[in-house]
Amino acid sequence: MTVLITGSRGRVARTLTALLHTAGHAVRAGSRSPESLDPPGGVAAVPLGLDEPAGFAAALDGVRSVFLYAEASRTAEFVAAAETAGVQHIVLLSSSSVLAPDAVQDPLAAHHVAVEETLAASSIATTVLRPGTFASNALQWAWPIKATGAVRLPYPGTHTDPVHEADLAEAAFAALTEPDVRGGTYHLTGPASVTFTAQITTLAQVTGLDIRAVAVAPEEWKAETAEYMPEAFADALLAYWKSHDDSPVALTDTLERLIGHPPRTFEEWAADHSAAFTRQT
């Protein structure tokens, strides 16, 4: 079985590639910039942009399983190429945002919905992983922490369910290698509902830095992020954060059942990534 990993520069994909390779599976790492990859010995790096259909056939040649990031713009062409290539199974990294009643109208969720619907209409068996919040989202705080020692947040009391990327890679590995998992849809959460303030406190404890969470008005936060964040995405984030302000998110035990051990905590994630908040670049 040759497995094609898309988005191979990503943290989940890199860890998954190593897990599959160590277990003796044939792996192909796909990336828009394959020359920038450093896969394990014996793993081929191939050019693959999920919005560039011209490269689909070559990347999929001889592949039987795919780990797929959700890129909605050319999913139909990718699925058609996968069917032609004889792909039998796709593991999709989607998002629990699709569970919201207004997911189709939500710019943060709509592309995940579109990809899931396209795969559901195909002839290929699909396993859908729907994680909550990636713990690695906290990396966006690294620059302000190093620059000012503070993270400015419109809703510091917002709860999330941070999931360690290593656990997501293990879940994808189970989906690709265990027949009983194949074909299911799995809502994956971290082990605890944690506020932004609590996450920042954890980062301070792990790094030994003096880090503060500073509350700012939503309009002020939007103005500060307008240069790099479209207004629709900013509004969607603000609405989500407001809905979970001082309101814990529901947790599942699905991730633990897939990977066979309790999910890693945010404290463990912070320890694994402490250098990102302390090293000077």
N, C-alpha and C positions, 0 to 999 in steps of 0.2 A: 504494500500500500504506500503510494507516494502522497504526501500531504503538502499542499500549497498553503503557505502562511502569507496572508496579505498584510500590508502595513507593517512590515518587518522591522521598522525602526522603533516601533512602539514598545513600551515596557512589557505589556502583556505578551505581545508577539515574540519578543526576544526570549522571555522566560519559557514560553510554550515551545519554541524551537529547540531550546536546550533540553527540555524534558523529553520531547519526542526522540531527539537524536540519541540521548543517553539510553532510552528504552529500546533502541535498535530500529526505529522506523525511518524510512526514507523521507527526507524533508527537503522542500524547496522554498527558499525565502524570497518573497516578492517585494519589491520596493520601487518607487519612482526613481530612486538614486541607489541602485544596487552596489555601486562602487563605494558607497559610504558605510556599508554593512560590514560586520566582522563576525560572520556566523561560525559555528563550530566546524572543525575540519570535516570535510566530506559533505557539507551542506552547500548546495549550489545557490548562489544569489542571482536572481533574474530580474530584468526590468518589468515593472508592472505598476502602472498608475490606474486606479480604479475608475478614473474618468477618461481613460485613454483606450478605447476599444481595440485599436490596432494591435496592441500587445497582448490581448487576452488569449488568443489561440496558442501562441508559443508558450506562454506561462502555464497554461492548463494542459499541455500535451502530456499524456501519460499519467495525469493526476486522477486520483480516485476520491480524495477528501480535501476539503478546503476549510481553512479558518478565515472568516470573512468579517472585515470591519464594515460598518454601515455607511456606504457612500451611495446616495440615492440617485445621483444624476445619470449614471449609465448602468444601473443594476440590471435592467432588462437585458441589455446586450451581454453583460457578464454571465447572467444565468443561461442565456441561449448558447453562449460559447461553452459553458460548462456542460450543458446537456450534450452538445455535439462531441465534446471531448470524452464523454463517458463518465463524468463525475457522478459518484453515487451518494455523497453525503456532504452537506455544508453545515458547519457550526458557525452561527451568526452571533457576533457580539453586538447586542442591541442595547436597550436601556429600559429601566422600569418606568421611565417617563411615559411610555406608551400606554400605561395602565390608567392614566388620568382621563376623566370623561371628555375633556376637550383636547385630547392629544393631537388630533388632526389639525386643529387651529393653532397649536402651540409651536412656534418656530424651533424650540429646543427638542421637540418630540416628533414633529411631522416627518422628518426624513427617516427616522427609525420605523415609523409606521409604514411608510412607503416601501422600504426595503423588506420588512416582514411580509407585507401583502404580496409583493412580487415573488418572493420565495415560496409562499404558501400556494401560489398558483402554478408553480413549476412541478416538474416530474421528479425532482431531486429530493430525497429525504433531508429534512432540515431540523437541526437542534438549535433552539433559540435560548441564549443566555441573556437575561435582563438584569444587569446589576443596578444597584442604586448609585450612590455617590462614590466616585473613585477617590480613594484616600490621596492619590497623587494630585488632586485638584489643589491641595494645600501648597503645592510648589509655586503657585502663582503669588504666594505671599513672600517668597524668598527675597525678591528684590527690595520691597519696602522694608522688610525686617532688617536687611543688611544696610539699607540706606538711612532709615529713621528709627528703627526699633519699634515701629508701630504698624498695625494693620487697620486700615480704615474700612469700616463695615456699616452698611445701612441697617442691618438686623443682626447684631452680634449674638443674640439668643436663638438664632435659627438652628434647628436640629438637622443633622444629616446622619447617614448610616455608612461611614467610610469603609470601603472595601480595599484591602491590600491587593496590588496587581499580581502578586505571587499566587494568591488564592484564586483569582480569576483565571490565571494560566493553568492552575491545577484543575479547575472546573472544566476548562476547555479540553485539557488532556483527557479527563474522564469521558467527556462527550465524544471525543474522537476515537477512543480505544475500548470503551465498555459498551457492549451491545445493549444492555439494559437501560442505558442513559440515552441512547440514540433516539432521536425523533421527538423528545420532550421539549417543553417550554418551562424555563426555570427562573424564578424571581430570586435574585441573590442579594443579600444584604450583609453588611458587616455585623460584628457581634454586639454592637451597642449603638444606641442613638445618642449622638454627641453634639453639643452646641459648638458653634465657631469659637466662642470664648474658651470653652474647655479644650479645644484643639490647640489654640494658641498658648494656653497655659501649659499644655503638655510639651509643646515645642520649646517653651522657655525652660522647662525642667530638664528636658533631654539635652539641649544645647548649652545650658548654663547662661543663656543670654537674658537680658531684661527686655521682654517683649510685651507690648500692650495692645489690647483690642480697643480701638477708638470708635465710638458710635458717631456716624454722620447721617445727615438727612438723605433720603433716597435721591432727591433731586441733585444734591451735591455730588453724590457718588456717580450718578449718570453723567454729570458734566465732566468729572474726572476721568471717566472711561470712554467718553464719546469718540476720542481719536482712534481707538482700535476696536470698539464694540458697536455694531449696528444697534440702533435704537430699539428695534423689535426684540432683539435678544436681551438687551438690558431690561426692558419692561417685563419680559417673561421671567428672567431671573429674579427680579424684584418681587413679582407676584408669588413666585414659588417660595422665596425666602420669607416673605410676610406670612404666607399660609402655614409655615412651620416654625414661626417665631414663638418660642416658649412652648412648642408643641412637638413632643417626641414622634418620630416616624415609626411605623409598624415594622417589626423585624420578622424574618423567617429563619427556619433552621435548614433551608434547602442547601445552602453552600456547605455546611458541615456534612450533610448527608452525601454530597457529591465528592468531596475531597477526603472524607474519612477522618477529619480532625477539626477542632474548633477553629473558626476563622481567626486570623491574626488581628490583634487589636491596633487601634491607632497609635498607642504607645510603641508597639513594635515597628509600625511603619515609620514613625518619627525617628526611632533609633537607627533604622536602616538607611534613612535619608538625611541624617543630621548634617552631613557635609554640605548639602545644597544650601543650607541656611547660614553656614559659618564660613565657608571658603570665599575668598575674594576673587572675582573674575574681571 
